[in-house]
């Protein structure tokens, strides 16, 4: 089994952090219902660095690519998830998604 890390890096509008936190509570509840591994969800805000202080990084750890794909497909088709995602868009300037695996991915 290969550990999959899904990372989302967001540039948050500087005056929108409080609104984002309110939405995050709704996202957590919905993601739990949809089968996200919320016990592995980690959020980090940059204090300084090249990305700037309005950067939020969200990491999830998944047991498999198949489970991650199935859960995200379910979420993207869910009307409540779609609505929350639409509400979040005006708060975010940039959104980058990455999928990472430990190195070496397949040790000998």
Biopython code that builds the backbone (N, CA, C, O; Angstrom):
import numpy as np
from Bio.PDB.StructureBuilder import StructureBuilder

atoms = [
    (1, "UNK", "N", (0.844, -1.169, 0.000)),
    (1, "UNK", "CA", (0.000, 0.000, 0.000)),
    (1, "UNK", "C", (0.897, 1.242, 0.000)),
    (1, "UNK", "O", (1.867, 1.314, 0.755)),
    (2, "UNK", "N", (0.571, 2.204, -0.840)),
    (2, "UNK", "CA", (1.335, 3.431, -0.946)),
    (2, "UNK", "C", (0.546, 4.567, -0.292)),
    (2, "UNK", "O", (-0.622, 4.789, -0.611)),
    (3, "UNK", "N", (1.185, 5.264, 0.605)),
    (3, "UNK", "CA", (0.574, 6.428, 1.227)),
    (3, "UNK", "C", (0.486, 7.545, 0.194)),
    (3, "UNK", "O", (1.460, 7.836, -0.500)),
    (4, "UNK", "N", (-0.680, 8.165, 0.097)),
    (4, "UNK", "CA", (-0.902, 9.280, -0.823)),
    (4, "UNK", "C", (-1.139, 10.528, 0.015)),
    (4, "UNK", "O", (-1.958, 10.524, 0.934)),
    (5, "UNK", "N", (-0.425, 11.583, -0.305)),
    (5, "UNK", "CA", (-0.660, 12.865, 0.359)),
    (5, "UNK", "C", (-1.247, 13.814, -0.674)),
    (5, "UNK", "O", (-0.640, 14.093, -1.708)),
    (6, "UNK", "N", (-2.433, 14.297, -0.369)),
    (6, "UNK", "CA", (-3.102, 15.283, -1.219)),
    (6, "UNK", "C", (-2.903, 16.624, -0.540)),
    (6, "UNK", "O", (-3.264, 16.795, 0.624)),
    (7, "UNK", "N", (-2.334, 17.572, -1.259)),
    (7, "UNK", "CA", (-2.046, 18.893, -0.705)),
    (7, "UNK", "C", (-2.731, 19.969, -1.530)),
    (7, "UNK", "O", (-2.690, 19.958, -2.760)),
    (8, "UNK", "N", (-3.354, 20.890, -0.828)),
    (8, "UNK", "CA", (-3.987, 22.042, -1.452)),
    (8, "UNK", "C", (-3.319, 23.285, -0.868)),
    (8, "UNK", "O", (-3.296, 23.465, 0.350)),
    (9, "UNK", "N", (-2.783, 24.134, -1.725)),
    (9, "UNK", "CA", (-2.166, 25.386, -1.301)),
    (9, "UNK", "C", (-3.042, 26.519, -1.807)),
    (9, "UNK", "O", (-3.287, 26.650, -3.006)),
    (10, "UNK", "N", (-3.505, 27.327, -0.878)),
    (10, "UNK", "CA", (-4.417, 28.419, -1.222)),
    (10, "UNK", "C", (-3.819, 29.753, -0.812)),
    (10, "UNK", "O", (-3.205, 29.873, 0.248)),
    (11, "UNK", "N", (-4.004, 30.751, -1.662)),
    (11, "UNK", "CA", (-3.710, 32.138, -1.306)),
    (11, "UNK", "C", (-5.041, 32.747, -0.894)),
    (11, "UNK", "O", (-5.943, 32.905, -1.716)),
    (12, "UNK", "N", (-5.156, 33.087, 0.385)),
    (12, "UNK", "CA", (-6.401, 33.601, 0.930)),
    (12, "UNK", "C", (-6.365, 35.126, 0.893)),
    (12, "UNK", "O", (-5.342, 35.735, 1.205)),
    (13, "UNK", "N", (-7.475, 35.735, 0.513)),
    (13, "UNK", "CA", (-7.565, 37.197, 0.557)),
    (13, "UNK", "C", (-7.397, 37.637, 2.012)),
    (13, "UNK", "O", (-7.993, 37.051, 2.916)),
    (14, "UNK", "N", (-6.593, 38.661, 2.231)),
    (14, "UNK", "CA", (-6.156, 39.016, 3.585)),
    (14, "UNK", "C", (-7.291, 39.308, 4.554)),
    (14, "UNK", "O", (-7.130, 39.101, 5.756)),
    (15, "UNK", "N", (-8.411, 39.773, 4.079)),
    (15, "UNK", "CA", (-9.531, 40.109, 4.972)),
    (15, "UNK", "C", (-10.592, 39.010, 5.036)),
    (15, "UNK", "O", (-11.701, 39.256, 5.511)),
    (16, "UNK", "N", (-10.273, 37.810, 4.570)),
    (16, "UNK", "CA", (-11.271, 36.735, 4.465)),
    (16, "UNK", "C", (-11.010, 35.537, 5.376)),
    (16, "UNK", "O", (-11.710, 34.530, 5.267)),
    (17, "UNK", "N", (-10.030, 35.616, 6.268)),
    (17, "UNK", "CA", (-9.693, 34.473, 7.108)),
    (17, "UNK", "C", (-10.838, 34.065, 8.036)),
    (17, "UNK", "O", (-11.092, 32.873, 8.208)),
    (18, "UNK", "N", (-11.521, 35.020, 8.626)),
    (18, "UNK", "CA", (-12.625, 34.692, 9.531)),
    (18, "UNK", "C", (-13.761, 33.996, 8.792)),
    (18, "UNK", "O", (-14.336, 33.032, 9.297)),
    (19, "UNK", "N", (-14.085, 34.483, 7.602)),
    (19, "UNK", "CA", (-15.130, 33.840, 6.796)),
    (19, "UNK", "C", (-14.718, 32.425, 6.399)),
    (19, "UNK", "O", (-15.531, 31.501, 6.403)),
    (20, "UNK", "N", (-13.451, 32.279, 6.060)),
    (20, "UNK", "CA", (-12.950, 30.961, 5.673)),
    (20, "UNK", "C", (-13.048, 29.972, 6.837)),
    (20, "UNK", "O", (-13.388, 28.806, 6.635)),
    (21, "UNK", "N", (-12.754, 30.429, 8.036)),
    (21, "UNK", "CA", (-12.819, 29.543, 9.204)),
    (21, "UNK", "C", (-14.248, 29.059, 9.445)),
    (21, "UNK", "O", (-14.455, 27.906, 9.824)),
    (22, "UNK", "N", (-15.223, 29.919, 9.231)),
    (22, "UNK", "CA", (-16.632, 29.508, 9.373)),
    (22, "UNK", "C", (-16.986, 28.437, 8.341)),
    (22, "UNK", "O", (-17.670, 27.463, 8.657)),
    (23, "UNK", "N", (-16.519, 28.622, 7.113)),
    (23, "UNK", "CA", (-16.773, 27.624, 6.070)),
    (23, "UNK", "C", (-16.051, 26.318, 6.365)),
    (23, "UNK", "O", (-16.568, 25.238, 6.078)),
    (24, "UNK", "N", (-14.860, 26.416, 6.937)),
    (24, "UNK", "CA", (-14.078, 25.207, 7.232)),
    (24, "UNK", "C", (-14.835, 24.278, 8.169)),
    (24, "UNK", "O", (-14.783, 23.059, 8.007)),
    (25, "UNK", "N", (-15.533, 24.837, 9.140)),
    (25, "UNK", "CA", (-16.318, 24.010, 10.056)),
    (25, "UNK", "C", (-17.392, 23.231, 9.295)),
    (25, "UNK", "O", (-17.655, 22.068, 9.602)),
    (26, "UNK", "N", (-18.002, 23.869, 8.313)),
    (26, "UNK", "CA", (-19.011, 23.196, 7.485)),
    (26, "UNK", "C", (-18.356, 22.132, 6.604)),
    (26, "UNK", "O", (-18.892, 21.037, 6.434)),
    (27, "UNK", "N", (-17.177, 22.472, 6.039)),
    (27, "UNK", "CA", (-16.455, 21.502, 5.220)),
    (27, "UNK", "C", (-16.089, 20.254, 6.027)),
    (27, "UNK", "O", (-16.254, 19.134, 5.542)),
    (28, "UNK", "N", (-15.597, 20.440, 7.248)),
    (28, "UNK", "CA", (-15.213, 19.289, 8.078)),
    (28, "UNK", "C", (-16.384, 18.344, 8.308)),
    (28, "UNK", "O", (-16.246, 17.127, 8.184)),
    (29, "UNK", "N", (-17.527, 18.909, 8.641)),
    (29, "UNK", "CA", (-18.720, 18.097, 8.885)),
    (29, "UNK", "C", (-19.125, 17.331, 7.628)),
    (29, "UNK", "O", (-19.430, 16.140, 7.693)),
    (30, "UNK", "N", (-19.126, 18.009, 6.497)),
    (30, "UNK", "CA", (-19.506, 17.385, 5.237)),
    (30, "UNK", "C", (-18.460, 16.361, 4.783)),
    (30, "UNK", "O", (-18.813, 15.272, 4.329)),
    (31, "UNK", "N", (-17.185, 16.708, 4.905)),
    (31, "UNK", "CA", (-16.131, 15.780, 4.496)),
    (31, "UNK", "C", (-16.174, 14.499, 5.326)),
    (31, "UNK", "O", (-15.916, 13.413, 4.809)),
    (32, "UNK", "N", (-16.497, 14.625, 6.599)),
    (32, "UNK", "CA", (-16.620, 13.436, 7.442)),
    (32, "UNK", "C", (-17.739, 12.531, 6.906)),
    (32, "UNK", "O", (-17.570, 11.316, 6.807)),
    (33, "UNK", "N", (-18.860, 13.127, 6.567)),
    (33, "UNK", "CA", (-19.996, 12.362, 6.035)),
    (33, "UNK", "C", (-19.653, 11.691, 4.697)),
    (33, "UNK", "O", (-20.116, 10.586, 4.413)),
    (34, "UNK", "N", (-18.839, 12.371, 3.882)),
    (34, "UNK", "CA", (-18.505, 11.857, 2.556)),
    (34, "UNK", "C", (-17.386, 10.815, 2.578)),
    (34, "UNK", "O", (-17.123, 10.180, 1.557)),
    (35, "UNK", "N", (-16.718, 10.627, 3.728)),
    (35, "UNK", "CA", (-15.690, 9.601, 3.825)),
    (35, "UNK", "C", (-14.259, 10.095, 3.745)),
    (35, "UNK", "O", (-13.342, 9.288, 3.591)),
    (36, "UNK", "N", (-14.042, 11.399, 3.844)),
    (36, "UNK", "CA", (-12.682, 11.924, 3.870)),
    (36, "UNK", "C", (-11.986, 11.456, 5.151)),
    (36, "UNK", "O", (-12.643, 11.285, 6.178)),
    (37, "UNK", "N", (-10.675, 11.247, 5.104)),
    (37, "UNK", "CA", (-9.944, 10.859, 6.316)),
    (37, "UNK", "C", (-9.642, 12.100, 7.168)),
    (37, "UNK", "O", (-8.493, 12.532, 7.269)),
    (38, "UNK", "N", (-10.680, 12.658, 7.771)),
    (38, "UNK", "CA", (-10.507, 13.937, 8.472)),
    (38, "UNK", "C", (-9.546, 13.845, 9.651)),
    (38, "UNK", "O", (-9.017, 14.859, 10.107)),
    (39, "UNK", "N", (-9.320, 12.626, 10.146)),
    (39, "UNK", "CA", (-8.362, 12.480, 11.242)),
    (39, "UNK", "C", (-6.931, 12.776, 10.778)),
    (39, "UNK", "O", (-6.056, 13.021, 11.608)),
    (40, "UNK", "N", (-6.687, 12.756, 9.475)),
    (40, "UNK", "CA", (-5.356, 13.074, 8.952)),
    (40, "UNK", "C", (-5.272, 14.489, 8.395)),
    (40, "UNK", "O", (-4.199, 14.925, 7.978)),
    (41, "UNK", "N", (-6.382, 15.205, 8.383)),
    (41, "UNK", "CA", (-6.387, 16.550, 7.794)),
    (41, "UNK", "C", (-5.561, 17.493, 8.659)),
    (41, "UNK", "O", (-5.767, 17.604, 9.867)),
    (42, "UNK", "N", (-4.621, 18.166, 8.006)),
    (42, "UNK", "CA", (-3.776, 19.146, 8.680)),
    (42, "UNK", "C", (-3.848, 20.453, 7.893)),
    (42, "UNK", "O", (-3.843, 20.452, 6.662)),
    (43, "UNK", "N", (-3.914, 21.565, 8.624)),
    (43, "UNK", "CA", (-3.928, 22.885, 7.994)),
    (43, "UNK", "C", (-2.777, 23.712, 8.565)),
    (43, "UNK", "O", (-2.529, 23.718, 9.771)),
    (44, "UNK", "N", (-2.088, 24.403, 7.672)),
    (44, "UNK", "CA", (-0.946, 25.218, 8.064)),
    (44, "UNK", "C", (-1.089, 26.604, 7.435)),
    (44, "UNK", "O", (-1.457, 26.732, 6.268)),
    (45, "UNK", "N", (-0.794, 27.632, 8.222)),
    (45, "UNK", "CA", (-0.765, 28.988, 7.697)),
    (45, "UNK", "C", (0.681, 29.469, 7.737)),
    (45, "UNK", "O", (1.368, 29.319, 8.747)),
    (46, "UNK", "N", (1.129, 30.044, 6.640)),
    (46, "UNK", "CA", (2.504, 30.529, 6.564)),
    (46, "UNK", "C", (2.700, 31.734, 7.482)),
    (46, "UNK", "O", (1.879, 32.651, 7.504)),
    (47, "UNK", "N", (3.791, 31.720, 8.233)),
    (47, "UNK", "CA", (4.165, 32.875, 9.053)),
    (47, "UNK", "C", (5.059, 33.825, 8.269)),
    (47, "UNK", "O", (4.949, 35.045, 8.393)),
    (48, "UNK", "N", (5.948, 33.249, 7.458)),
    (48, "UNK", "CA", (6.772, 34.027, 6.536)),
    (48, "UNK", "C", (7.322, 33.061, 5.503)),
    (48, "UNK", "O", (7.223, 31.845, 5.660)),
    (49, "UNK", "N", (7.896, 33.607, 4.453)),
    (49, "UNK", "CA", (8.446, 32.787, 3.387)),
    (49, "UNK", "C", (8.015, 33.298, 2.030)),
    (49, "UNK", "O", (7.316, 34.307, 1.928)),
    (50, "UNK", "N", (8.432, 32.602, 0.990)),
    (50, "UNK", "CA", (8.166, 33.092, -0.375)),
    (50, "UNK", "C", (6.686, 33.118, -0.757)),
    (50, "UNK", "O", (6.293, 33.863, -1.654)),
    (51, "UNK", "N", (5.879, 32.327, -0.097)),
    (51, "UNK", "CA", (4.453, 32.271, -0.442)),
    (51, "UNK", "C", (3.635, 33.375, 0.224)),
    (51, "UNK", "O", (2.517, 33.653, -0.209)),
    (52, "UNK", "N", (4.169, 34.010, 1.267)),
    (52, "UNK", "CA", (3.470, 35.094, 1.933)),
    (52, "UNK", "C", (2.590, 34.610, 3.076)),
    (52, "UNK", "O", (2.270, 33.425, 3.168)),
    (53, "UNK", "N", (2.203, 35.538, 3.945)),
    (53, "UNK", "CA", (1.469, 35.205, 5.162)),
    (53, "UNK", "C", (0.010, 34.838, 4.924)),
    (53, "UNK", "O", (-0.649, 34.343, 5.838)),
    (54, "UNK", "N", (-0.498, 35.061, 3.755)),
    (54, "UNK", "CA", (-1.888, 34.712, 3.458)),
    (54, "UNK", "C", (-1.998, 33.380, 2.726)),
    (54, "UNK", "O", (-2.910, 33.168, 1.927)),
    (55, "UNK", "N", (-1.058, 32.489, 3.012)),
    (55, "UNK", "CA", (-1.034, 31.170, 2.391)),
    (55, "UNK", "C", (-1.538, 30.127, 3.385)),
    (55, "UNK", "O", (-1.086, 30.069, 4.529)),
    (56, "UNK", "N", (-2.476, 29.308, 2.930)),
    (56, "UNK", "CA", (-3.005, 28.193, 3.706)),
    (56, "UNK", "C", (-2.656, 26.902, 2.970)),
    (56, "UNK", "O", (-2.882, 26.778, 1.766)),
    (57, "UNK", "N", (-2.105, 25.948, 3.707)),
    (57, "UNK", "CA", (-1.795, 24.635, 3.131)),
    (57, "UNK", "C", (-2.630, 23.598, 3.868)),
    (57, "UNK", "O", (-2.642, 23.550, 5.099)),
    (58, "UNK", "N", (-3.326, 22.771, 3.102)),
    (58, "UNK", "CA", (-4.172, 21.716, 3.654)),
    (58, "UNK", "C", (-3.635, 20.385, 3.147)),
    (58, "UNK", "O", (-3.477, 20.193, 1.941)),
    (59, "UNK", "N", (-3.355, 19.469, 4.062)),
    (59, "UNK", "CA", (-2.865, 18.137, 3.709)),
    (59, "UNK", "C", (-3.839, 17.071, 4.200)),
    (59, "UNK", "O", (-4.389, 17.167, 5.297)),
    (60, "UNK", "N", (-4.037, 16.066, 3.374)),
    (60, "UNK", "CA", (-4.756, 14.851, 3.746)),
    (60, "UNK", "C", (-3.855, 13.668, 3.446)),
    (60, "UNK", "O", (-3.098, 13.702, 2.476)),
    (61, "UNK", "N", (-3.920, 12.629, 4.254)),
    (61, "UNK", "CA", (-3.230, 11.382, 3.951)),
    (61, "UNK", "C", (-4.267, 10.334, 3.594)),
    (61, "UNK", "O", (-5.233, 10.117, 4.326)),
    (62, "UNK", "N", (-4.056, 9.696, 2.472)),
    (62, "UNK", "CA", (-4.958, 8.658, 1.977)),
    (62, "UNK", "C", (-4.220, 7.332, 1.942)),
    (62, "UNK", "O", (-3.011, 7.287, 1.713)),
    (63, "UNK", "N", (-4.965, 6.243, 2.171)),
    (63, "UNK", "CA", (-4.387, 4.900, 2.116)),
    (63, "UNK", "C", (-4.167, 4.418, 0.687)),
    (63, "UNK", "O", (-3.320, 3.561, 0.436)),
    (64, "UNK", "N", (-4.933, 4.974, -0.245)),
    (64, "UNK", "CA", (-4.779, 4.548, -1.633)),
    (64, "UNK", "C", (-5.297, 5.629, -2.573)),
    (64, "UNK", "O", (-6.158, 6.433, -2.214)),
    (65, "UNK", "N", (-4.758, 5.626, -3.768)),
    (65, "UNK", "CA", (-5.200, 6.545, -4.812)),
    (65, "UNK", "C", (-6.657, 6.256, -5.181)),
    (65, "UNK", "O", (-7.429, 7.179, -5.438)),
    (66, "UNK", "N", (-7.024, 4.988, -5.206)),
    (66, "UNK", "CA", (-8.389, 4.601, -5.572)),
    (66, "UNK", "C", (-9.407, 5.157, -4.576)),
    (66, "UNK", "O", (-10.451, 5.672, -4.976)),
    (67, "UNK", "N", (-9.106, 5.055, -3.283)),
    (67, "UNK", "CA", (-10.017, 5.568, -2.265)),
    (67, "UNK", "C", (-10.124, 7.088, -2.365)),
    (67, "UNK", "O", (-11.215, 7.643, -2.235)),
    (68, "UNK", "N", (-8.995, 7.763, -2.597)),
    (68, "UNK", "CA", (-9.008, 9.213, -2.743)),
    (68, "UNK", "C", (-9.855, 9.623, -3.947)),
    (68, "UNK", "O", (-10.680, 10.532, -3.853)),
    (69, "UNK", "N", (-9.648, 8.956, -5.063)),
    (69, "UNK", "CA", (-10.391, 9.270, -6.283)),
    (69, "UNK", "C", (-11.899, 9.058, -6.082)),
    (69, "UNK", "O", (-12.708, 9.889, -6.495)),
    (70, "UNK", "N", (-12.260, 7.960, -5.458)),
    (70, "UNK", "CA", (-13.674, 7.659, -5.222)),
    (70, "UNK", "C", (-14.317, 8.720, -4.320)),
    (70, "UNK", "O", (-15.437, 9.162, -4.578)),
    (71, "UNK", "N", (-13.606, 9.126, -3.265)),
    (71, "UNK", "CA", (-14.155, 10.087, -2.321)),
    (71, "UNK", "C", (-14.285, 11.469, -2.956)),
    (71, "UNK", "O", (-15.302, 12.139, -2.774)),
    (72, "UNK", "N", (-13.265, 11.901, -3.701)),
    (72, "UNK", "CA", (-13.357, 13.206, -4.352)),
    (72, "UNK", "C", (-14.437, 13.229, -5.429)),
    (72, "UNK", "O", (-15.127, 14.235, -5.594)),
    (73, "UNK", "N", (-14.585, 12.143, -6.152)),
    (73, "UNK", "CA", (-15.650, 12.076, -7.148)),
    (73, "UNK", "C", (-17.007, 12.219, -6.466)),
    (73, "UNK", "O", (-17.870, 12.961, -6.934)),
    (74, "UNK", "N", (-17.185, 11.512, -5.370)),
    (74, "UNK", "CA", (-18.422, 11.609, -4.586)),
    (74, "UNK", "C", (-18.644, 13.049, -4.121)),
    (74, "UNK", "O", (-19.761, 13.560, -4.192)),
    (75, "UNK", "N", (-17.581, 13.701, -3.646)),
    (75, "UNK", "CA", (-17.700, 15.083, -3.157)),
    (75, "UNK", "C", (-18.043, 16.042, -4.288)),
    (75, "UNK", "O", (-18.929, 16.883, -4.140)),
    (76, "UNK", "N", (-17.355, 15.924, -5.407)),
    (76, "UNK", "CA", (-17.576, 16.850, -6.515)),
    (76, "UNK", "C", (-18.978, 16.729, -7.104)),
    (76, "UNK", "O", (-19.481, 17.678, -7.707)),
    (77, "UNK", "N", (-19.613, 15.568, -6.935)),
    (77, "UNK", "CA", (-20.971, 15.366, -7.421)),
    (77, "UNK", "C", (-22.025, 15.701, -6.370)),
    (77, "UNK", "O", (-23.217, 15.719, -6.677)),
    (78, "UNK", "N", (-21.604, 15.965, -5.137)),
    (78, "UNK", "CA", (-22.523, 16.253, -4.042)),
    (78, "UNK", "C", (-22.957, 17.728, -4.084)),
    (78, "UNK", "O", (-22.104, 18.614, -4.032)),
    (79, "UNK", "N", (-24.260, 18.006, -4.178)),
    (79, "UNK", "CA", (-24.736, 19.396, -4.268)),
    (79, "UNK", "C", (-24.322, 20.258, -3.072)),
    (79, "UNK", "O", (-24.019, 21.438, -3.248)),
    (80, "UNK", "N", (-24.304, 19.702, -1.880)),
    (80, "UNK", "CA", (-23.918, 20.471, -0.703)),
    (80, "UNK", "C", (-22.429, 20.833, -0.759)),
    (80, "UNK", "O", (-22.043, 21.945, -0.400)),
    (81, "UNK", "N", (-21.605, 19.894, -1.209)),
    (81, "UNK", "CA", (-20.169, 20.164, -1.355)),
    (81, "UNK", "C", (-19.940, 21.227, -2.434)),
    (81, "UNK", "O", (-19.125, 22.133, -2.260)),
    (82, "UNK", "N", (-20.658, 21.108, -3.536)),
    (82, "UNK", "CA", (-20.547, 22.093, -4.616)),
    (82, "UNK", "C", (-20.904, 23.490, -4.117)),
    (82, "UNK", "O", (-20.241, 24.468, -4.465)),
    (83, "UNK", "N", (-21.948, 23.579, -3.306)),
    (83, "UNK", "CA", (-22.388, 24.873, -2.773)),
    (83, "UNK", "C", (-21.315, 25.473, -1.864)),
    (83, "UNK", "O", (-21.011, 26.660, -1.974)),
    (84, "UNK", "N", (-20.741, 24.672, -0.975)),
    (84, "UNK", "CA", (-19.684, 25.165, -0.093)),
    (84, "UNK", "C", (-18.461, 25.606, -0.892)),
    (84, "UNK", "O", (-17.857, 26.636, -0.591)),
    (85, "UNK", "N", (-18.103, 24.840, -1.894)),
    (85, "UNK", "CA", (-16.957, 25.202, -2.728)),
    (85, "UNK", "C", (-17.201, 26.536, -3.425)),
    (85, "UNK", "O", (-16.286, 27.353, -3.533)),
    (86, "UNK", "N", (-18.409, 26.761, -3.892)),
    (86, "UNK", "CA", (-18.768, 28.040, -4.527)),
    (86, "UNK", "C", (-18.675, 29.188, -3.527)),
    (86, "UNK", "O", (-18.227, 30.280, -3.877)),
    (87, "UNK", "N", (-19.095, 28.948, -2.282)),
    (87, "UNK", "CA", (-19.013, 29.976, -1.247)),
    (87, "UNK", "C", (-17.559, 30.315, -0.926)),
    (87, "UNK", "O", (-17.253, 31.453, -0.569)),
    (88, "UNK", "N", (-16.678, 29.355, -1.048)),
    (88, "UNK", "CA", (-15.265, 29.575, -0.733)),
    (88, "UNK", "C", (-14.526, 30.341, -1.830)),
    (88, "UNK", "O", (-13.545, 31.027, -1.543)),
    (89, "UNK", "N", (-14.971, 30.236, -3.059)),
    (89, "UNK", "CA", (-14.244, 30.844, -4.183)),
    (89, "UNK", "C", (-13.939, 32.336, -4.001)),
    (89, "UNK", "O", (-12.814, 32.744, -4.288)),
    (90, "UNK", "N", (-14.874, 33.167, -3.544)),
    (90, "UNK", "CA", (-14.562, 34.596, -3.403)),
    (90, "UNK", "C", (-13.535, 34.906, -2.309)),
    (90, "UNK", "O", (-13.037, 36.029, -2.230)),
    (91, "UNK", "N", (-13.218, 33.924, -1.470)),
    (91, "UNK", "CA", (-12.276, 34.134, -0.378)),
    (91, "UNK", "C", (-10.841, 33.794, -0.781)),
    (91, "UNK", "O", (-9.892, 34.123, -0.068)),
    (92, "UNK", "N", (-10.695, 33.135, -1.923)),
    (92, "UNK", "CA", (-9.413, 32.554, -2.336)),
    (92, "UNK", "C", (-8.923, 33.212, -3.619)),
    (92, "UNK", "O", (-9.669, 33.336, -4.590)),
    (93, "UNK", "N", (-7.663, 33.632, -3.612)),
    (93, "UNK", "CA", (-7.063, 34.231, -4.809)),
    (93, "UNK", "C", (-6.475, 33.187, -5.744)),
    (93, "UNK", "O", (-6.515, 33.335, -6.965)),
    (94, "UNK", "N", (-5.926, 32.123, -5.152)),
    (94, "UNK", "CA", (-5.257, 31.090, -5.943)),
    (94, "UNK", "C", (-5.405, 29.759, -5.231)),
    (94, "UNK", "O", (-5.412, 29.705, -4.002)),
    (95, "UNK", "N", (-5.524, 28.690, -5.996)),
    (95, "UNK", "CA", (-5.752, 27.365, -5.444)),
    (95, "UNK", "C", (-4.931, 26.357, -6.253)),
    (95, "UNK", "O", (-5.151, 26.200, -7.454)),
    (96, "UNK", "N", (-3.998, 25.681, -5.605)),
    (96, "UNK", "CA", (-3.142, 24.704, -6.284)),
    (96, "UNK", "C", (-3.290, 23.359, -5.583)),
    (96, "UNK", "O", (-3.220, 23.287, -4.356)),
    (97, "UNK", "N", (-3.494, 22.297, -6.352)),
    (97, "UNK", "CA", (-3.611, 20.952, -5.802)),
    (97, "UNK", "C", (-2.393, 20.129, -6.225)),
    (97, "UNK", "O", (-1.903, 20.240, -7.349)),
    (98, "UNK", "N", (-1.923, 19.300, -5.291)),
    (98, "UNK", "CA", (-0.803, 18.406, -5.578)),
    (98, "UNK", "C", (-1.108, 17.032, -4.998)),
    (98, "UNK", "O", (-1.850, 16.905, -4.024)),
    (99, "UNK", "N", (-0.531, 16.017, -5.604)),
    (99, "UNK", "CA", (-0.579, 14.662, -5.052)),
    (99, "UNK", "C", (0.867, 14.221, -4.874)),
    (99, "UNK", "O", (1.664, 14.255, -5.812)),
    (100, "UNK", "N", (1.191, 13.804, -3.648)),
    (100, "UNK", "CA", (2.554, 13.427, -3.295)),
    (100, "UNK", "C", (2.582, 11.997, -2.767)),
    (100, "UNK", "O", (1.588, 11.499, -2.238)),
    (101, "UNK", "N", (3.718, 11.352, -2.916)),
    (101, "UNK", "CA", (3.947, 10.034, -2.323)),
    (101, "UNK", "C", (5.297, 10.077, -1.608)),
    (101, "UNK", "O", (6.165, 10.865, -1.983)),
    (102, "UNK", "N", (5.486, 9.241, -0.582)),
    (102, "UNK", "CA", (6.796, 9.192, 0.072)),
    (102, "UNK", "C", (7.879, 8.771, -0.932)),
    (102, "UNK", "O", (7.600, 8.088, -1.917)),
    (103, "UNK", "N", (9.092, 9.186, -0.662)),
    (103, "UNK", "CA", (10.204, 8.815, -1.535)),
    (103, "UNK", "C", (11.154, 7.913, -0.767)),
    (103, "UNK", "O", (11.529, 8.279, 0.346)),
    (104, "UNK", "N", (11.561, 6.790, -1.266)),
    (104, "UNK", "CA", (11.092, 6.212, -2.529)),
    (104, "UNK", "C", (9.660, 5.680, -2.380)),
    (104, "UNK", "O", (9.276, 5.149, -1.338)),
    (105, "UNK", "N", (8.905, 5.839, -3.433)),
    (105, "UNK", "CA", (7.497, 5.454, -3.407)),
    (105, "UNK", "C", (7.328, 3.955, -3.220)),
    (105, "UNK", "O", (6.425, 3.507, -2.513)),
    (106, "UNK", "N", (8.187, 3.196, -3.847)),
    (106, "UNK", "CA", (8.103, 1.739, -3.772)),
    (106, "UNK", "C", (9.451, 1.184, -3.344)),
    (106, "UNK", "O", (10.235, 0.733, -4.179)),
    (107, "UNK", "N", (9.727, 1.217, -2.025)),
    (107, "UNK", "CA", (11.045, 0.746, -1.573)),
    (107, "UNK", "C", (11.249, -0.733, -1.884)),
    (107, "UNK", "O", (10.304, -1.519, -1.946)),
    (108, "UNK", "N", (12.487, -1.070, -2.072)),
    (108, "UNK", "CA", (12.821, -2.473, -2.418)),
    (108, "UNK", "C", (12.640, -3.384, -1.256)),
    (108, "UNK", "O", (12.874, -4.587, -1.372)),
]
sb = StructureBuilder()
sb.init_structure("model")
sb.init_model(0)
sb.init_chain("A")
sb.init_seg("    ")
for serial, (resi, resn, name, xyz) in enumerate(atoms, 1):
    if name == "N":
        sb.init_residue(resn, " ", resi, " ")
    sb.init_atom(name, np.array(xyz, "f"), 0.0, 1.0, " ", f" {name:<3s}", serial, name[0])
structure = sb.get_structure()
